[in-house]
Amino acid sequence: MIDLYTWTTPNGRKVSIMLEEIAATYRVTAIDITKGDQVGPEFMRISPNNKIPGIFDHDTGMAMMESGAILMYLADKAGRYLPATGEAYWRVIEWLMFQMGGVGPMLGQTHHFVKFNPGRCDYAEQRFLKENARVYGVLDRRLADHEYLVDDYSIADMATWPWISRFEWQTMDLNDYPNLKRWYLAIAGRPAVQRGYHIPKKVNEIPLP
């Protein structure tokens, strides 16, 4: 049994999608970040950084925070979606780190400045919209000759896809990035992704271009 502490954000959906993909037995505690649940003492014992998601694995007694680390932990435990060794392993880590250090932080800033605070800082809006286009271009070029980010479907795809699912928040048109669009739709069609997207609650249907 795994306890998942999460909310309806891209980082939260990464882990619920992974748990669905590996058919894990888990139960969900919603951490409503709009109400400050993330700074409650119980959750902070799981995630000292008071950020969702977090997990507690009753099999091992381990609590974990940080979505990328959780994906690696679950992949190692299940023996799926992360190659055991060699170049394939490092390529998945490479693209997972690109998501953690590039895709998430940059697109997240666009959510902050463009979606929620438009007109407050033109410099920030233009900076992050430009970075959106650059990041989308990196992914589109990679996917021109790869079905997934590292050939086989992996935790790198699970980490990246929920951020691209907010393309409307980022004012991005997936039709301008045909390889990324093809990848996005293929993953959106996976039953585990469709289930995981609606954890801990359904907010909207999966956006489709």
C-alpha positions in Angstrom: 0.0 0.0 0.0 1.2 3.5 -0.9 -0.3 6.7 0.4 -0.3 9.4 -2.2 -0.5 13.0 -1.1 -1.3 15.1 -4.1 -3.3 17.9 -5.9 -4.5 18.5 -9.4 -1.2 20.0 -10.7 1.2 18.7 -13.3 3.7 17.6 -10.6 0.9 15.7 -8.8 -0.4 14.1 -11.9 3.0 12.7 -12.8 2.9 10.4 -9.8 -0.8 9.4 -10.0 -0.2 8.5 -13.7 2.8 6.4 -12.7 0.9 4.6 -9.9 -1.8 3.8 -12.4 0.7 2.6 -15.0 2.2 0.1 -12.6 -1.2 -0.9 -11.2 -0.1 -0.1 -7.7 -2.3 -0.4 -4.7 -2.6 3.2 -3.3 -4.9 5.5 -1.5 -5.1 9.2 -2.0 -5.1 12.2 0.4 -6.0 15.4 -1.4 -3.7 18.3 -0.4 -5.6 21.4 -1.4 -2.8 23.9 -2.1 -5.4 26.7 -2.5 -6.3 26.3 1.2 -2.7 25.9 2.5 -2.9 22.1 3.2 0.7 21.8 2.1 2.0 23.5 5.2 0.1 21.3 7.7 2.3 19.3 10.1 1.1 15.9 8.9 2.0 16.6 5.3 5.3 18.2 6.2 6.4 15.0 7.8 6.0 13.4 4.4 7.3 16.4 2.4 9.6 18.7 4.4 9.6 21.1 1.4 5.8 21.5 1.8 5.3 20.8 -2.0 3.1 18.2 -3.5 3.3 15.3 -4.3 4.5 13.1 -1.5 4.2 9.4 -0.9 4.5 7.0 2.1 5.3 3.4 1.1 3.9 1.0 3.8 6.0 -1.8 2.3 9.3 -0.1 3.0 8.4 2.5 5.6 9.8 5.2 3.3 8.3 8.7 2.9 9.4 10.6 -0.2 9.0 14.0 -1.7 9.9 15.6 -5.1 8.1 14.2 -8.1 11.1 13.2 -10.1 12.6 11.2 -7.2 9.3 9.6 -6.5 9.1 8.5 -10.2 12.5 6.9 -10.0 11.7 5.2 -6.7 8.5 3.7 -8.1 10.2 2.7 -11.3 12.9 0.9 -9.4 10.4 -0.8 -7.1 8.2 -2.0 -10.0 11.0 -2.7 -12.4 9.3 -0.8 -15.2 9.6 2.5 -17.1 13.3 3.0 -16.2 15.9 0.8 -17.8 18.1 -0.9 -15.3 21.5 0.2 -16.6 23.5 1.4 -19.6 22.9 4.2 -22.0 19.1 3.8 -22.0 19.0 4.4 -18.3 21.0 7.6 -18.6 18.9 8.8 -21.5 15.8 8.5 -19.4 17.5 10.3 -16.5 18.7 13.0 -19.0 15.2 13.8 -20.2 13.7 13.5 -16.8 16.2 16.1 -15.6 15.3 18.3 -18.6 11.7 18.2 -17.4 12.7 18.9 -13.8 15.1 21.7 -14.6 13.5 23.1 -17.7 10.0 22.2 -18.7 8.4 22.4 -15.3 10.1 25.6 -14.0 9.8 27.5 -17.2 6.2 26.6 -18.0 5.3 27.1 -14.4 6.5 30.6 -14.5 4.3 31.2 -17.5 1.3 30.0 -15.5 2.2 32.5 -12.8 2.9 35.6 -14.9 0.6 35.0 -18.0 -2.3 32.9 -16.7 -2.8 34.2 -13.2 -1.1 37.7 -13.2 -1.5 39.1 -16.7 -0.4 42.6 -17.3 1.7 42.9 -14.1 5.1 42.5 -15.7 5.5 42.6 -19.4 9.2 41.7 -19.2 8.4 38.4 -17.4 5.5 37.6 -19.7 7.7 38.0 -22.8 10.6 36.2 -21.3 8.7 33.1 -20.3 6.5 33.0 -23.4 9.7 33.0 -25.4 11.2 30.2 -23.3 7.9 28.2 -23.7 8.5 28.3 -27.5 12.1 27.2 -27.1 11.2 24.3 -24.8 8.5 23.2 -27.0 10.9 23.3 -29.9 13.4 21.2 -28.1 10.8 18.5 -27.4 9.4 18.7 -31.0 12.9 18.1 -32.5 13.6 15.3 -30.1 10.3 13.6 -31.0 10.9 13.9 -34.8 12.8 10.6 -34.8 11.7 9.1 -31.4 8.3 7.7 -30.7 8.8 8.7 -27.0 11.5 10.8 -25.4 13.7 7.8 -25.1 12.3 5.3 -27.6 10.3 3.4 -25.1 7.6 5.0 -22.9 9.2 5.9 -19.6 9.1 8.1 -16.5 10.6 10.9 -18.7 7.3 10.9 -20.7 5.2 10.7 -17.6 7.0 13.6 -16.0 6.8 15.8 -19.1 3.3 15.1 -20.4 1.3 16.7 -17.6 3.1 20.0 -18.2 2.3 20.0 -21.9 -1.3 19.2 -21.0 -1.6 22.8 -19.9 -0.7 24.1 -23.4 -3.7 26.4 -23.2 -2.5 28.0 -20.0 0.8 28.6 -21.8 -0.9 30.1 -24.9 0.8 27.5 -27.0 -0.7 25.9 -30.2 0.3 22.2 -30.4 -0.5 22.3 -34.1 2.7 24.3 -34.5 4.7 21.4 -33.1 3.5 18.3 -35.0 5.9 15.8 -33.4 5.0 17.0 -29.9 1.3 16.9 -30.8 1.6 13.3 -32.0 3.4 12.3 -28.8 0.9 14.2 -26.6 -2.1 12.5 -28.2 -0.6 9.1 -28.0 0.0 9.4 -24.3 -3.4 11.1 -23.7 -5.0 7.9 -25.1 -3.4 5.6 -22.5 -6.0 4.4 -20.0 -3.7 4.8 -17.1 -3.0 8.4 -18.1 -6.7 9.0 -18.3 -7.3 7.6 -14.8 -4.2 9.3 -13.3 -5.1 12.7 -14.7 -8.3 12.8 -12.6 -6.5 12.2 -9.2 -7.4 13.4 -6.6 -10.5 14.7 -8.3 -11.8 15.5 -11.8 -11.4 19.2 -12.7 -11.7 19.0 -16.5 -11.4 16.6 -19.4 -7.9 16.1 -20.7 -7.3 19.1 -23.0 -7.0 18.1 -26.7 -5.6 20.3 -29.5 
